[in-house]
Amino acid sequence: MSEVARICSDLIRFDTTNPGPGERPAAEYVAELLAETGVEPVVFESDRHRTNVVARIPGDSDEALLMHGHLDVVPAVAADWRIHPFSGEIEDGCVWGRGAVDMKGTLSMTLALVRDWARRGVRPKRDLVLAFLADEEATGEYGAKLAVQRHRELFDGCTEAISESGGYSVEATPDARIYPVSVGERGTAWMRLTAHGIAGHGSRPPADNAVAEICHALSRVASYQWPIRLTPGVAALVESLSDILGESIDADRLEKEAERLGRIGRLFEAQIRNSANPTMLEAGYKVNVVPGTATAYVDGRFLPGYRDEFLETIDRLLGPKITREFVSFGDAPSAPLDSPFFEQLCAALVAEDPAARPVPYVMSGGTDAKSFDTLGIKGYGFAPLMLSPDLDYYGMFHGVDERVPVEGLEFGVRVLDRLLVS
């Protein structure tokens, strides 16, 4: 078994479900692997078992690159899985389990590479800061936000960062594989909505019913058709895809084009507009009692440059009787796609896979890059994986039977080595 596969399997066996038991055992394992290479890790937490590990590897330049990833995972119901989600079992050439893709596989590539450097006596081109963080699958309060607020000195000199959700292969033609490299992501606006009404007996004529008011507001939000907005990152992606496929992608009907292109279209289908999805409801305590308040939660996402438009639209849809507050808020970060570093990311992929066609893209979800962006660190999604065409990478995120090919992990280690050393 290759070292990267073994480390990935080991990490998956630590149940770091969020919410759950916490990240400490996995963090201690990571710290031990780093210490064995002579790297001195810094371990910190603000709450019991919500543990983070940061380490710096000296390079040949004082300018530093941040590589960050999260140790926590979303819940998994074992009965729904073919192989137990915390077994880390290797079968059919893949490491199985919760976090294989999101994102313990990426962490294992980083750790395997650093350990290989130690054996070979290799130094990176520039200082390398490694961050293994807690709580990304929630609000980041115990992880990235804590790190930038209380330990920002650990990231001195970092100008760029790489992390999850980019650099994976998508089959395009028999001679070309697309590798999307993220240059940004949508902003996050998780909101708690509250309606206030008049409490009373359920048999009385309706007066000011908080439950009805919150339902009407949610219906307006859920049925609203957000306008398509073509951001620079998505425009560059569409242009690149047109060149690779040898056909025009109609920018005036991107929704239909995404459907037509299948997996390739999924690279931009959720990145062409803002969104707001109701996800939770809380109200009442007895069927014959009208409650005085009703609460709902909405997962809001907005494109880079469209925060104000998003918030103004939400307030208009909710109306004057609904109050909102943020459960979590993070602006939409973006990184330059015309930078030398972006070119280096692309070149590392092509050097390892001559059929690679790297393209810029914008993530539909959110990552810890939002927190590091507040320090001026420009984040790119780059967790290189070569995948078989029949593996649904998108479906692996928070889905059942999550798994990552061993050969894909080994490919990722080689690409990162080319990027960071060559």
C-alpha positions, 0 to 999 in steps of 0.5 A: 500500500502506498503511503498516501493511501495508508494515511488517507485510510488512517485519517478516515478512521478518525470519526471527525463528524461535525457536529460530533466528537471533535477533531483532536485525535485526527489532529494529534495523528497529523502532528505526529506525522509532521514531527517525524519529519523534523517539522515542529507543528503548532497545535491550538484549540479554543474549545475542547477537542476542536483542534487545529495544527499549523506547521511551516516548512522553510523553503528557498524563498521567504515568500510563503504559500499556504496549503490549508484543509479541514479535518472535520467531515459531515455526518454519514449514516452507515446503513446507507453505505456499501462500505462503512463510512469510517472504515477507510477500507481500500476496495476496487482501487479506491479508499472508501469513507467519509472525507475521502474526497472532502477532504482527507484525501487531499490532506493525505497527499500533503502529508505523504509529500512532506514525508517524502521530502524529508526522506529525500532531503528536499526543500520547497521553492518557497516557505510552505505553511500547512494548516489542518483545521477544524470546523470547516463543515460548520461556521469555521469558528473553531478553525479558520476564523480562530486561526486568522483572529488569534494566530495570524502570525503563523501565516506571515509572508503568505500571499497565495493559498491552495485548498480543496475543490479544484484540479480534478479531471473531467473527461471532455474528449478522447484526447482531452481532460478538463481540470478546473482550477478554482479562482473564486467561490460564492459568498455565504449568507446563512440566515435565521429568519423570525416572524412575530405574531399574536399567540392564542388558541388554535380555534380562534379566527386567524389574526397575526399568525407567525407560522403563516407569515414565515411560510409566505416569506419562505415561499417567496424566497424559494420561488424567486428566479434569480437573474443570471450574472456572468462573472469574469471567472465564469466567463473565462471558464465558458470561453475555455470550455468552448475552445476545448470542446470545439463548439460555441457555448451560448452565453445567453442561455447558460442554464440550458447549455449546462444541462446539455453539457452534462458533467462539464456543464456542472462546472458552471450551472450553480455559478451563474446566479445567486441562490437562497434555499430554505432548509429548516423550520421551527415553530410551536409546541402544541397543535391547538396553540398558535405560537407567538414566533416562528423561525426558519433558516435559509442557506444563501449564496451570492456571486463575487461582486453581487453581495449587495444585490443579494441582500437587497433582494432577500429583504424585499422578498421577506417583507417588513414582518420578517427579521433576519440575522446571520448565522454565518457570513463570508464574502465571496473571495476571488483570485486573479486568473492572469497571475504567474501562480495560476499559470504554475498551477496549470503547468504542474497539471499538464506536466503530469498529464499531457492530456490536461486542459486546465481551466479557471472556474468559480466554486458554487459552495464555500471553503476556509478561503473566505477567512484567509482572504481577510488576511490578503491571501488569495486562494485557489482551489487546487487538490489535484486528482485524476479520476476515471470517467465513471466516477461522479466526483460531484456526487462524492461531496456529502454523498453516500459511498464517498471514495477516492482512487488510490492512483488519483491520490498518487497522481496528486502527490506528483502534481504537488511535488512539481508545483512546489519543488520543480 
